[in-house]
Amino acid sequence: MGNDGGSIPKRRELVREAARLPTASELKATALESLTHAWTTCPLSDAPLDLSNTVSDWRGRLYNYESVLQCLMPSSSETAIPEAQEAEFARTGIKSLKDVVKLNITTRKDEKGRQFAACPVSMKELGAATKGVYVVPCGHVFAEVAMKEISGTEKQCPECSATFEERDVIPILSTDEAELEKLAKRVDELKTLGLAHNLKKEKAAGKKKRKAGEEKEKGPNGEPEKGKESNKTSKGKEDKKDISSRINNPMTASLTAKVLAEQEERSKRRKVIDGYKKSEAVR
């Protein structure tokens, strides 16, 4: 007899199966499942990843372009994003569109009509089974094995023939600590050069360049030459129109235009605040 108050059962009598650590095969299966999910789902919106409209940050993580734009837009009662999505976006470290690169992913379909990312060189399916990389700034995506076959001091993209440096080949969804550390060093190196992840000039570097240009454009009396200021304004407007015109999706183009306008407005407000602080310091 037992459990009648006359005896106390021991733990081994209550627990039929002791807890055990997962096996190597179970750990591998879990890692593959997690990687497959990252290749097919946007972590910001939990929506299926749109391979024709995908961007990546400096770590090689994948996002839907629309999700990044929505998070960059100023929030209001109508366009407010969920707190969970806002917190996830804060962890990405993305501050502007310069922190992401638009990917050019080659897609194929299998016999069942399923669309998947493929390497345009080896034609292998990219994902958990085949590691992928992309080139900055063109954004073309290839299998890592195919990119290692490219030799020569001056490397060129197999798709667009654009030249790139070895540091600008970004592994997609890497879990290797050494690779992630290398990517972090790349970002620090670019910052010292005044460049963002997409190799475009940062705002601070752009201001210095504009100041140097303004000094050159001044006339003999120290005043800016006529027509220069209007040319700069018109050129800036043309650049923004050109960015929107390169986007085929009307909704995405509209969101991009709003984000760019908001970033410009923030820059203007920052200039006003800096000017006020300087005038107060003089007083």
ROMI-106787 format. One record per residue: residue in one letter; x, y, z of N, C-alpha, C in turn. Coordinates in pm, whole numbers, plus 50000, padded with zeros to 5 digits. Atoms other than C-alpha are relative to their C-alpha. Layout:
ROMI-106787
aXYZXYZXYZ;...
***
This chain:
ROMI-106787
m500844988150000500005000050000500885012550000;g499254987650004501065036049949499075011849988;n500764987650007499905072049957498774999950091;d501125000649905497635063750250500355007050131;g499574993049879499485085350496501054992450078;g499025007949927501675057150612501385000849941;s498694999050064504465063550362500035012349910;i499814988250086505875093150170500694995549871;p499375004450125506545086449796501225008549967;k498784993150042509975095249665499815006149861;r500124992850125510595117949365500054990549880;r499865009150113511675089549137498764991449979;e501245007650011508385072249211498895008449937;l501014991050056506365103149105500335004049856;v499564996150133508425112748799500364987649921;r499755012150079508265085448539501205001749907;e498924997850096510655101448292500775012350041;a499164988949957513535123348403500235009749884;a499714989950102514245156148220501364997249936;r498755002550072516925153247954500305011749908;l499574989650091518915176847738499654996049857;p500315003350140517915179647369501224994649929;t498915006050076519995159147132500505009549892;a499434991550105522175173746857499065001249881;s500934999750112519645164246591498795008950030;e501134991649962516845181246786500385014849999;l499534986150005518895212946826500145004949857;k499844996350141519695212946454498645002349935;a501344998550057516025208346365499365013050047;t500544987449947515055237546591500645012049932;a499294989150067517725259846435499535001749857;l500484999250138516575251146082498595005749993;e501364994749997512965258246174500005015050025;s499904985849971513925292146320500535007949881;l499424993450116516025301046015499025000649884;t501025000250105513265290745776498935010550026;h501004989849964510825312945964500555014049971;a499414986850025513255342445938500095003149851;w499934998250145513535336945561498625002549939;t501344999250057509765337245513499085009850071;t500884991449921508385361345778500725012750040;c499464987249955508965398145851499905000850152;p500054999849854509905401546221499265012250056;l500674988149952508285436046245498484998549997;s501455001050016504795427946117499474985750010;d500375014250001504795389546132499234996249874;a500635002850129503535391045772500984992149913;p499105007150091504905368545495500975009549932;l498974991550060508145382445355499775001249849;d500184997450143507655398545013501385000549936;l498665001050057510745387544819500285010749895;s499804989450100510175414644557500125013750065;n499974987149930510145441944821500624998250138;t499325003349875512635430945087501225008950020;v498814992349965515285451445267500754992650110;s499175006449897518115441545500500815010650073;d499154991049923520025458945779501444994949996;w498585003550007523755456745847500284986250056;r499815013549947523305423846036499544989249904;g500505009850095521695407045735498614995150033;r501375003849969518215405045889499055005649895;l500904996750109515295406645646498705006050051;y501254993349964512255429645661499235003449872;n500804994250108509375440045438500255015049997;y499714985750014510095474745302498885008650059;e501134992349948506585486945389500005000450153;s499975000449854507025476045752501015009850056;v498974990449956510225496445787499515014249981;l500514986550026508565526745628498945004150102;q501044997049901505575524645862500595003150136;c499364997649871507865523246164500795013250001;l499264987550008509895553146041499085012149994;m500944988950009506785574445981499605004750139;p500474995049870505645597346265498664993950035;s501225006849959502945579646464498905010050032;s501184992149967499445593946498498904990450043;s501105008649955496105581046620499544990549891;e500465008450112495345567346273501084990349954;t498905008250051498785553546183500864993950110;a499235005449888499925541946528500234985149981;i499655014150013501745508446523499924993550138;p500085006949871501365481946796501285001750081;e498854998249912503675484947097501054989249979;a499045010950023505225450947029500825002549875;q499294997050123506115461346674500955011850019;e499154988449973507485494546797501244996050080;a498875004749919509665476947055500974991849916;e499165008150089510935452246795500795008949906;f499314990950091511775480746559501115007650071;a498974993049923513685498946833501244991450017;r498865009049984515875468146876500814998649872;t499275001450126516835468646507501085010549985;g499024989250014518715501546540499875007849871;i500224992950126517285514246209499485014050031;k500384986149976517095552346218499495006949874;s500424993950126516605560745850500114989649890;l499935009250114516385544945505501444996949960;k498595002750031520185547045482500524988050077;d499565011349918520405519445744499554986649943;v500435012450064518825493845510500385000549852;v499715001450143519575481145160498874992349934;k501065006850076516875471844909500644988349925;l499435012050059517565436044800499384996949864;n500445004950131517345423444443500104984750002;i500025014549981516315387344498499434993249876;t500495008150112515985363044209499054989350054;t500995009549951512865341744254499694989449893;r500415011050087511805308344106498774993350060;k501175007549953508775285444136500244985149978;d499885014550016508695248244197498784994449929;e501115006550070506265223044050498655002950063;k501264997249931503645231544312499635014849995;g500294985750010503825268744232500535008150116;r499444992749886505695277944550501165008549954;q498944990750038507895308644504501085000050106;f498905000149905511335308444662501165008149944;a498804992550039514565328344658501044990449946;a499025008750063517255314244432501235008149961;c498754993650043520875322144349500015000649847;p500014999150146521075335343989501204993449933;v498815006450055524495319143946499914984950009;s500075014549981524095284344095498604994449988;m501415003850008520245283844075499544991850120;k500405007149878520175268744425498995008250078;e500964993249915517315276844661500715005550123;l499404993649884518395301444929499084998850120;g500815001649879517265296445284500794992950107;a499355007049890518015274245579501054990049951;a499075010250050519765248145363501195006149928;t498934993650076521825271945147500185014350048;k499744986749946523435302545302500095010449889;g500004989450098522895335045115500775012350047;v499344987249972524795368045095499495010249900;y500354989650096524095401544932501115010449994;v498954990350027526285428744787499465014150023;v500344985849979526175465044900500815008349900;p501364994949978525045488244750498954994849902;c500975004050103523405470644452498924990850056;g501005008249936521625445544678499724986649935;h500235013050063521895414944451500384988750096;v499875010949904521595382344644500514987449928;f499405012150057523675351044579500234989750111;a499575010249906524625318344743501445003150041;e498664997049952527725322144959501064992049924;v499045008550072529415293444776500335006149864;a499784994150131528955311044441500885012550009;m499214987849985530415343744569501464997150032;k498615003649968533515326044700500794996249875;e499325003650124534275315244344500525012349927;i499564987850067534715351644239501405003450051;s498624997149964538425359344234500425013249938;g499484987450053540545389644156500005010850105;t499904989049904541535421144341498795009349990;e501164991450019538655441244192498784991249973;k501155008850012535485421744256498855007449932;q501154994450070532395427344040498794991250024;c501265007149980528775418044097499694991849874;p500315008250118527855388743866498765004549924;e501244995950063524485405043792500125013649931;c499964986450056525185442143737501415005049971;s498594996650025529025442343713500495011950082;a499564989249913529215468743986501154995050089;t498865003949917532525468144174499655001350148;f500244999749857532515461244547501234995250074;e498915004549915534895455044834499574987650078;e500285012449928535145422845031499145002550124;r500754996949879533735439845341498515002149973;d501384996650035530515448445154499204987949951;v500775012250024529425412145108499404995950135;i500675001849870526845407945386499324986350006;p500715012749984525815373045505498585002250051;i501404998549965522045369245538499664990850117;l500485007449882520665358545878501084990950058;s498895007749944524035347346008499834998450151;t500015002849856524225331246354501414998150053;d498605001649962528035329346359500475012550074;e499564988549920529415351746636501175007249934;a498864993650066532625358046440499555008849884;e500524992150112530675369946135499275012450049;l500724988549945528445392446345500975010550055;e498994990749950531505407646511500685007349884;k499404993950120533015413746167499085010649940;l500974990450052529805431046054499945012650087;a500014988549908529855453246364501235008849975;k498794992450028533445463546287499865007649868;r500224993350128532395471645930499195012850018;v500844988149976529685495546054500815010950068;d499154990049932532175512846287500975006449901;e499074994750100534625516445999499305009649904;l500754991250089531955531345774499665013250068;k500324987749928530995556346044501185009550004;t498814991450001534565569046062500205006449864;l499904994550136534375574445685498815008949966;g501174991850026531055592845718498994993349911;l500905007550088529115565145542499014991950082;a501025008449939525935546345628500154985749948;h499945014050043525255509145577499884998549849;n500175001050145524145515045217501065007849923;l498844992950056527425534145155499685014249954;k500314986150029525665567745126500535008850114;k499444990749903526985598645304499035002250115;e500804996549885525765604645656499725014950000;k500404986049999524125638045740501155009150041;a498914991549952527135651745930501035002349890;a499034998750107529465644545639499445008649888;g500634992150106526975659745398500015014850032;k499984986049960526845692145600501375006149975;k498654994950023530625696045587500265002249853;k499794999050144530605690145214499255012149945;r500784988550048527835715845162500645013150041;k499354987849956529685741745372501215003249913;a498834997850086532835736845165499565004849863;g500504995850130530785740144848499485014250001;e500524986349991529125772044971501135010150000;e498864990949999532525787845035500545002149860;k499504999050137533575780244678499055007949912;e500984993650086530345793644533499785014750032;k500184986049966530585827444706500695008949898;g499464990650097531215857244482501165007850057;p498864992249953534025882644512499715008150125;n500374992149882532085902444779499614991350119;g500365009049892531535871744995498564995950000;e501405003650009527925868144884499834988549903;p500225011250092526545836744719499595004849863;e500324996350137526295838544342498534997449971;k501415001150033522845842844195499734986949926;g500415012350068521065811544087500494987450065;k499455011949937523135787944303499024993750097;e500935005249898520595785044585498794993649937;s501175005750067517685779144350500344987049932;n499585012550066519685752744164500084988650100;k499925010349897520335734044491498624995150039;t501355003649961516665735044585499334991349896;s500635007750107515505722844248500644986349986;k499315012850010518145695544247499534990550109;g500495008449890516985683044589498624994749973;k501355004450033513385681644472500024989449892;e499905009950107514395662944158500484986750052;d499495012649943516325637344364498894992450070;k501115006549929513245630444580498994994349903;k500935005250101511025627044277500584987749933;d499375011450066513555603444124499914987550087;i500105011449908513495581344436498604994049993;s501375004950005509695578944427499694993549866;s500305005550132509665572244053500624986449979;r499365013050017511975542344093499244988950070;i500785010049927509415524644314498714997349921;n501155003650083506775505744117498704999950079;n501215000849919504305500344401499565013950043;p500454986449966502195532344440499955002450150;m500094998349855501585526444813501395001650060;t498634999049949505285520744879500635013249963;a499464987150043506205551444677499465011450084;s500614989749917503765572344878500595000050140;l499405001049867505135559345210501445005150001;t498624995350010508705565845094500065015149995;a500034985350010507845601645000499685006350136;k500364994649869506245607245343501184999050097;v498865001749911509275593145526501105010149968;l498984990450040511675614645325499615014250040;a500464986749961509545645445389500135002150150;e499894999149854509455637945763501455001650042;q498584998949966513235633445773500525014049968;e499604986450035513685666845596499475010150101;e500594991149901511325683845841500764999250133;r499225001649877513255669246137501345007149988;s498734993350023516485682245983499865015150013;k500234985649990515005717145953499815004250145;r500224996849860513795716646314501304999450080;r498725001449932517225704846428500895012249974;k499214988150033518875734046245499535012150078;v500554988749926516515758946411500424999350147;i499635001849860517235744346756501495002850021;d498564997549990521005744846695500315014849989;g499794985650013520805781046581499595007550125;y500474993649875518845790546893501014997950112;k499035003049896521365773147118501275008449982;k498804991950024524255791546951499765014450038;s500284986249966522545825146991499925002050151;e500054999249854521885817947361501404999450060;a498625001149948525535808147410500765013149981;v499354987150026526675841147255499565010350104;r500514990849901524445860547494500604997450138;
***
